Amino acid sequence: MEHTAEESKEDLAAADIVSELSTKITKTSYSRFNINRANVWDGAIRGFKRSSFDPSHEILVKFTDDEGQAEDGLDTGGPKREFLTLLMYYLRTRRIFDGPEDRKFLTFDSAAARDDEYFHAGRMIATSIVHGGPGPRFLSEMLYQHLTGRTNTDIEAKIEDINDDTMRASLLEISNTATLDELHASINRHSSLLQTAGCFQYPDRVDDKKNIIKDFMQWYFFYRNHFSIQRFKDGLSTLDVIHALEQHASIFRAFMCSSEEQLSSATLEQHFEVQLSEKGSTRRQEETRALGFWRDYLLETQEKQTGLSLQDILMFATGLNTLPPAGIQPRPKLIFQKTSRFPVSC
């Protein structure tokens, strides 16, 4: 499928698209979540299943500490973003996902299907994206291409991505055959497995083993999981997110799949709005000196000299450990206080 003309525009950004989607959010109504950091999933699934939950309502999050007491402070964006960040982290560990940490596939689980977890997972991701939270950043490229209706022949799953030991060993054996006789003998040994996947055949050339493996992988990752994938897409249709992904697949890829792009000190610095005192004042001089130390600290953190990461700093300031598709609104402020020598998150 060809990319749309709109997707090719250089000035089109994920934040612009999410901003349009977020017009559906009603700021005067709330969906409430009571979350304990020791069991984020439990509080999240209760909230998403609650009959009063509406993804078009603003999200209000209240965290509880280990003793079950509500934490002080109102949700001005930070608690919501932290909750959505934690939710995306715990989502990748759920039974509905399989495969390596950075390229997960959906896999069928009967208990999860009864609980409609595939739908809720898709809904959580869509809700997070539109409400200013992060994307999952762990879906496999193949799954993402499948969800958005695109086909890229350069992106293929690896045999090593199959967690089932028997299936993985069978495919590796077929893949490693060197002659046509060896290939046919291997196919005979694994005929039941290949018949189940609908790709049992005796090819005329050794190289045709690649087609057998490719067909098996399509069955393993997609055809046998059709129900799971469809319910996941149904969840992603929340707030019209699936249509945005289909129309702008390349723009959202970095937020849905693992990305090699790292947060830099310059990028993090740009996201903070610096509030300085009046020009010429003594206070202003002190603040600009401290601002230099702040920028040095970001550079040293990037160079791994501080014991923290730039993601740690971003999380402390905003409740996010990655930049979200919507951007960070409102921008975090860098304020120089007289009452504290140490950073304070407001």
C-alpha positions as CSV (number, residue, x, y, z in Angstrom):
1,M,0.0,0.0,0.0
2,E,1.3,3.4,-0.9
3,H,1.8,6.1,1.7
4,T,-0.8,8.8,1.5
5,A,0.2,12.3,0.2
6,E,-0.6,13.7,3.6
7,E,1.8,11.4,5.3
8,S,4.6,12.6,3.1
9,K,4.4,16.2,4.2
10,E,7.5,17.2,6.1
11,D,5.6,19.5,8.4
12,L,3.1,16.8,9.6
13,A,4.0,15.6,13.1
14,A,2.4,13.1,15.4
15,A,1.5,15.9,17.8
16,D,-0.6,17.6,15.1
17,I,-2.5,14.5,14.5
18,V,-3.1,13.7,18.2
19,S,-4.1,17.3,18.7
20,E,-6.9,16.7,16.2
21,L,-7.9,13.4,17.9
22,S,-7.9,15.1,21.3
23,T,-10.7,17.5,20.3
24,K,-13.1,14.6,21.3
25,I,-12.0,14.9,24.9
26,T,-14.5,16.6,27.2
27,K,-12.6,18.6,29.8
28,T,-15.6,18.9,32.2
29,S,-16.2,15.2,32.7
30,Y,-13.8,12.7,34.3
31,S,-12.9,9.0,34.3
32,R,-11.3,8.3,37.7
33,F,-8.6,5.8,38.4
34,N,-7.3,4.7,41.8
35,I,-3.8,3.2,41.3
36,N,-1.4,1.5,43.6
37,R,2.1,1.4,42.1
38,A,2.6,-2.1,43.6
39,N,-0.2,-3.4,41.3
40,V,-0.8,-0.9,38.4
41,W,-2.6,-3.4,36.2
42,D,-5.2,-4.2,38.8
43,G,-6.2,-0.6,39.3
44,A,-6.0,0.1,35.5
45,I,-8.2,-2.8,34.4
46,R,-10.8,-1.9,37.1
47,G,-10.9,1.6,35.8
48,F,-11.2,0.7,32.1
49,K,-13.9,-1.9,32.9
50,R,-15.9,0.5,35.1
51,S,-19.3,1.2,33.5
52,S,-18.7,5.0,34.0
53,F,-15.4,4.9,32.1
54,D,-15.5,7.0,28.9
55,P,-12.3,7.5,26.9
56,S,-13.6,10.9,25.8
57,H,-13.6,12.1,29.4
58,E,-10.6,13.6,31.0
59,I,-8.6,11.1,33.1
60,L,-8.2,11.8,36.8
61,V,-5.6,9.6,38.6
62,K,-5.1,9.2,42.3
63,F,-2.1,7.1,43.5
64,T,-2.1,5.3,46.8
65,D,1.0,4.5,48.8
66,D,1.9,1.1,50.2
67,E,-0.3,1.6,53.3
68,G,-3.3,2.4,51.0
69,Q,-3.4,6.1,51.8
70,A,-4.1,8.5,49.0
71,E,-1.1,10.6,48.0
72,D,-1.5,14.3,48.4
73,G,-1.8,16.5,45.3
74,L,-4.3,17.0,42.5
75,D,-3.9,15.6,39.1
76,T,-2.6,18.5,37.0
77,G,-1.2,16.1,34.4
78,G,1.8,14.5,36.1
79,P,-0.1,11.7,37.9
80,K,-2.0,10.9,34.7
81,R,1.2,10.8,32.6
82,E,3.0,8.6,35.2
83,F,0.0,6.2,35.3
84,L,0.0,5.9,31.5
85,T,3.8,5.4,31.4
86,L,3.6,2.7,34.0
87,L,0.6,1.1,32.2
88,M,2.5,0.8,28.9
89,Y,5.4,-0.7,30.8
90,Y,3.3,-3.4,32.5
91,L,1.3,-4.0,29.4
92,R,4.2,-5.6,27.6
93,T,4.4,-8.3,30.3
94,R,0.8,-9.4,29.9
95,R,0.0,-13.0,28.7
96,I,-1.5,-11.7,25.4
97,F,2.0,-10.7,24.1
98,D,4.8,-13.1,23.1
99,G,8.3,-12.7,21.6
100,P,11.4,-10.7,22.4
101,E,11.1,-7.6,24.7
102,D,11.5,-5.1,21.9
103,R,9.3,-6.8,19.2
104,K,6.2,-8.4,20.7
105,F,3.5,-10.2,18.8
106,L,0.0,-11.0,19.9
107,T,-0.7,-14.6,20.9
108,F,-4.0,-16.3,21.7
109,D,-4.8,-17.1,25.3
110,S,-8.2,-18.5,26.1
111,A,-8.4,-16.9,29.6
112,A,-7.4,-13.5,28.1
113,A,-10.0,-13.9,25.4
114,R,-12.7,-14.6,28.0
115,D,-11.7,-11.5,29.8
116,D,-11.6,-9.5,26.5
117,E,-8.1,-8.5,27.4
118,Y,-7.1,-7.9,23.8
119,F,-9.8,-5.3,23.4
120,H,-8.8,-3.6,26.7
121,A,-5.1,-3.6,25.7
122,G,-5.9,-1.8,22.4
123,R,-8.1,0.6,24.2
124,M,-5.4,1.4,26.8
125,I,-2.9,2.2,24.1
126,A,-5.3,4.4,22.2
127,T,-6.4,6.2,25.3
128,S,-2.8,6.8,26.3
129,I,-1.9,8.2,23.0
130,V,-4.8,10.7,22.8
131,H,-4.5,11.7,26.5
132,G,-0.9,12.7,26.3
133,G,0.7,9.4,27.4
134,P,3.3,7.3,25.6
135,G,2.8,4.6,23.0
136,P,3.7,1.0,23.8
137,R,7.1,1.1,21.9
138,F,7.4,-2.7,22.0
139,L,5.2,-4.0,19.1
140,S,7.0,-5.9,16.4
141,E,7.4,-4.2,13.0
142,M,5.6,-7.1,11.4
143,L,2.6,-6.8,13.7
144,Y,2.5,-3.0,13.3
145,Q,2.6,-3.4,9.5
146,H,-0.3,-5.9,9.7
147,L,-2.4,-3.7,12.0
148,T,-2.0,-0.7,9.7
149,G,-2.7,-2.7,6.5
150,R,0.8,-2.3,5.0
151,T,3.1,-4.9,3.5
152,N,6.8,-4.5,3.6
153,T,8.7,-7.5,2.2
154,D,11.9,-6.2,3.9
155,I,10.5,-6.8,7.3
156,E,10.2,-10.5,8.3
157,A,9.9,-12.3,11.6
158,K,12.9,-14.4,12.7
159,I,12.6,-18.0,13.6
160,E,14.2,-17.1,16.9
161,D,11.1,-15.0,17.7
162,I,9.1,-18.2,18.1
163,N,9.0,-19.1,21.8
164,D,7.6,-22.6,21.3
165,D,10.7,-24.8,21.5
166,T,9.3,-27.6,19.4
167,M,8.1,-25.3,16.6
168,R,11.3,-23.3,16.6
169,A,13.5,-26.4,16.5
170,S,11.5,-27.8,13.6
171,L,11.8,-24.7,11.5
172,L,15.5,-24.4,12.2
173,E,16.0,-28.0,11.1
174,I,14.1,-27.3,7.8
175,S,16.0,-24.0,7.3
176,N,19.4,-25.8,7.8
177,T,18.8,-28.5,5.2
178,A,21.4,-28.5,2.4
179,T,20.0,-30.9,-0.2
180,L,16.6,-31.6,-1.6
181,D,16.6,-35.1,-0.1
182,E,17.4,-33.7,3.3
183,L,14.6,-31.1,2.9
184,H,12.0,-33.7,2.0
185,A,13.1,-35.9,4.9
186,S,12.8,-33.0,7.3
187,I,9.3,-32.1,5.9
188,N,8.2,-35.7,6.5
189,R,9.4,-35.6,10.1
190,H,7.4,-32.4,10.7
191,S,4.5,-33.1,8.5
192,S,1.8,-32.8,11.2
193,L,3.1,-29.4,12.2
194,L,3.2,-28.2,8.6
195,Q,-0.2,-29.6,7.9
196,T,-1.7,-27.7,10.9
197,A,-0.2,-24.5,9.5
198,G,-1.4,-25.3,5.9
199,C,2.0,-25.2,4.4
200,F,2.8,-28.9,3.9
201,Q,4.4,-29.5,0.5
202,Y,7.3,-31.1,-1.2
203,P,9.2,-28.4,-3.1
204,D,11.2,-29.0,-6.3
205,R,14.1,-26.9,-5.1
206,V,16.0,-26.5,-1.9
207,D,15.6,-22.8,-1.9
208,D,11.8,-23.2,-1.8
209,K,12.2,-24.1,1.9
210,K,12.2,-20.3,2.5
211,N,8.6,-20.1,1.2
212,I,7.6,-22.9,3.6
213,I,9.1,-21.1,6.5
214,K,7.6,-17.8,5.5
215,D,4.2,-19.3,5.1
216,F,4.5,-21.0,8.5
217,M,5.5,-17.7,10.1
218,Q,2.5,-16.0,8.7
219,W,0.3,-18.6,10.1
220,Y,2.0,-18.7,13.5
221,F,2.0,-14.9,14.0
222,F,-1.2,-13.8,12.2
223,Y,-3.6,-16.4,10.9
224,R,-3.9,-18.4,14.1
225,N,-4.2,-15.2,16.1
226,H,-6.8,-13.6,13.9
227,F,-9.4,-13.2,16.7
228,S,-6.8,-11.7,19.1
229,I,-5.6,-9.2,16.5
230,Q,-9.1,-8.2,15.5
231,R,-10.2,-7.5,19.1
232,F,-6.9,-5.6,19.6
233,K,-7.7,-3.4,16.6
234,D,-11.3,-2.9,17.9
235,G,-9.7,-1.5,21.1
236,L,-7.3,0.7,19.0
237,S,-10.4,2.2,17.3
238,T,-11.1,4.1,20.5
239,L,-11.0,7.8,19.8
240,D,-10.3,6.9,16.1
241,V,-6.7,6.0,16.8
242,I,-6.6,3.0,14.5
243,H,-7.5,5.3,11.5
244,A,-4.7,7.7,12.4
245,L,-2.3,4.8,12.5
246,E,-3.5,3.5,9.2
247,Q,-3.2,6.9,7.5
248,H,0.1,7.9,9.1
249,A,1.8,4.6,9.8
250,S,5.4,5.9,9.3
251,I,4.8,8.9,11.6
252,F,3.6,6.8,14.6
253,R,6.0,3.8,14.0
254,A,8.5,5.1,16.5
255,F,5.8,5.4,19.2
256,M,4.4,1.9,18.6
257,C,7.6,-0.1,17.9
258,S,11.0,-0.2,19.5
259,S,13.1,2.7,18.3
260,E,16.9,3.2,18.3
261,E,16.4,6.9,18.6
262,Q,17.7,8.0,22.0
263,L,16.7,11.0,24.0
264,S,19.4,13.7,23.8
265,S,20.4,16.4,26.3
266,A,19.6,19.0,23.6
267,T,16.1,17.6,23.0
268,L,15.3,17.4,26.7
269,E,16.6,21.0,27.2
270,Q,14.3,22.3,24.5
271,H,11.2,20.8,26.2
272,F,11.7,22.9,29.4
273,E,10.4,26.5,29.5
274,V,12.9,28.6,31.4
275,Q,11.4,31.3,33.7
276,L,14.0,33.9,34.6
277,S,13.8,37.0,36.7
278,E,13.9,40.6,35.3
279,K,16.9,41.4,33.2
280,G,19.7,43.2,35.0
281,S,18.6,42.0,38.4
282,T,21.0,40.2,40.8
283,R,18.5,37.3,40.9
284,R,18.7,37.0,37.1
285,Q,22.5,36.7,37.2
286,E,22.3,33.9,39.7
287,E,19.7,32.1,37.7
288,T,21.6,32.3,34.4
289,R,24.7,30.9,36.2
290,A,22.5,28.0,37.6
291,L,21.1,27.5,34.1
292,G,24.6,26.8,32.8
293,F,25.0,24.2,35.6
294,W,21.7,22.6,34.6
295,R,22.8,22.4,30.9
296,D,26.1,20.9,31.9
297,Y,24.3,18.4,34.1
298,L,22.2,17.2,31.1
299,L,25.3,16.8,29.0
300,E,27.0,14.8,31.8
301,T,23.9,12.7,32.2
302,Q,23.9,11.9,28.5
303,E,27.6,10.9,28.8
304,K,26.7,8.6,31.7
305,Q,28.6,10.5,34.3
306,T,25.8,11.2,36.9
307,G,24.4,7.8,37.8
308,L,21.0,8.8,36.2
309,S,19.6,8.8,32.7
310,L,17.9,11.5,30.7
311,Q,14.8,9.3,30.9
312,D,15.0,9.5,34.7
313,I,15.1,13.3,34.6
314,L,12.2,13.4,32.2
315,M,10.2,11.0,34.4
316,F,10.9,13.1,37.5
317,A,9.8,16.3,35.8
318,T,6.8,15.1,33.8
319,G,5.8,11.5,34.7
320,L,7.0,10.4,31.2
321,N,10.2,8.4,30.5
322,T,9.8,8.9,26.7
323,L,8.5,11.7,24.6
324,P,4.8,10.9,23.8
325,P,3.1,11.3,20.4
326,A,1.1,14.3,21.6
327,G,4.2,16.1,22.8
328,I,4.3,17.4,26.4
329,Q,1.5,19.9,27.1
330,P,1.8,22.1,29.0
331,R,5.6,22.3,28.7
332,P,7.5,21.6,32.0
333,K,8.8,24.8,33.5
334,L,12.3,25.4,34.9
335,I,11.7,27.7,37.9
336,F,14.5,29.0,40.2
337,Q,13.2,28.9,43.7
338,K,14.6,30.7,46.7
339,T,13.3,28.1,49.2
340,S,15.2,25.0,47.9
341,R,18.7,24.2,46.7
342,F,17.5,21.0,45.1
343,P,15.2,20.2,42.2
344,V,11.5,20.0,43.0
345,S,8.8,18.4,40.7
346,C,5.6,20.4,40.8
